[in-house]
Amino acid sequence: MFDREFGFLNRFLVAPLVSRFSIILASTIFITLLSLVQTVAVILTSYFLGGGLPGVAGFALVVGIVMLLVLGMTALSLGLTFALPGHVELLAVIFVVNLPLLFASTALAPLDFMPDWLRTIASLNPLSYAIEPIRHLYLHPDWQWSDTVMVTPWGDLSLGLALVILALFDGLIMLSVRKLLQRKLS
């Protein structure tokens, strides 16, 4: 947003790039790599504090789940950046979205502890589809793709299905911001 407001993005847009989408791709790769470093740091810190590790395959899957979540949220943030007029509006939307997204997920309490209305909302929240599989991988070293990771109001959700839903969320977000980005970058 600040690059756009201060004219730095305009300098990139007039540069002889093969693809203007590479600007967005570079930003996404940077955010993803930064998140990867943070994820590994949190996992190692939890290990040294006695939290254990989920095993090699589980560790790789945890990193993959975090990357799926980061990809979707980055696409959403970049879409909002190009849709909103300035950084004040972007920060307002981020704050209005982030707090309810966090509190209406299973990050702070399992679904069993929630009232029915909040359980339904948390079952639709993309954060829950990342948090519950990661929690399951830590608690079950002998995990299977068919293991139930979340019991939603409409049925049991397996580890594999949770990841498919998270990937579909990413695809939906990317498709929804694609046209906006193409219009703004052309």
Secondary structure, DSSP 8 states (H G I E B T S, - for coil): -HHHHTTHHHHHHHS--S-THHHHHHHHHHHHHHHHHHHHHHHHHHHHTT-----HHHHHHHHHHHHHHHHHHHHHHHHHHHHSSSHHHHHHHHHHHHHHHHHTSSSSS-GGGS-HHHHHHHHH-HHHHHHHHHHHHHH-TT--TTSEEEEETTEEEEHHHHHHHHHHHHHHHHHHHHHHHHHHH-
